């Protein structure tokens, strides 16, 4: 349980705004990962065939 923390926040009720907030949070979380972990996550999410494409998107979005 040490790898989790309890938080209090505000969540939009509109599905679009909620999805937008979650995508931004996901992008922020991915940005914090070292490159090798970004690659591992990309492989898990989209398969190794599309990793180069996804990493290119990450690089464009985050300016690495």
C-alpha positions in Angstrom: 0.0 0.0 0.0 3.1 2.3 0.2 2.9 2.9 -3.6 -0.5 4.7 -3.3 -1.6 7.9 -1.7 -5.1 9.1 -0.8 -6.2 12.3 -2.6 -9.2 14.6 -2.6 -10.2 16.3 -5.8 -12.9 17.6 -8.0 -14.2 15.6 -10.9 -16.2 17.0 -13.8 -19.7 15.5 -14.4 -19.6 16.0 -18.1 -18.2 13.0 -19.9 -16.2 15.0 -22.4 -14.6 17.2 -19.8 -13.8 14.1 -17.6 -12.2 12.3 -20.6 -10.2 15.4 -21.4 -8.9 15.7 -17.8 -8.0 12.1 -17.7 -6.1 12.3 -21.0 -4.1 15.3 -19.8 -3.4 13.5 -16.5 -2.2 10.4 -18.5 0.1 12.5 -20.7 1.5 14.1 -17.6 2.1 10.7 -16.0 3.8 9.3 -19.1 6.0 12.4 -19.3 7.4 11.7 -15.9 8.6 8.2 -16.9 12.1 7.5 -18.1 12.3 6.8 -21.8 12.7 3.0 -21.3 9.5 2.9 -19.2 7.7 5.0 -21.8 8.7 2.4 -24.4 7.6 -0.5 -22.2 4.3 1.1 -21.5 3.8 1.8 -25.3 4.5 -1.9 -26.0 2.0 -3.0 -23.4 -0.7 -0.6 -24.8 -0.3 -0.9 -28.5 2.0 -3.8 -29.2 5.6 -3.7 -30.4 4.6 -3.0 -34.0 3.3 0.5 -33.2 5.8 1.5 -30.5 7.8 3.7 -32.8 4.7 5.6 -33.9 3.5 6.1 -30.3 7.0 7.2 -29.0 7.1 9.7 -31.9 3.7 11.1 -30.7 5.0 11.3 -27.1 8.2 13.1 -28.3 6.1 15.6 -30.3 3.7 16.2 -27.5 6.3 16.6 -24.8 9.2 18.1 -26.8 11.8 15.5 -25.8 
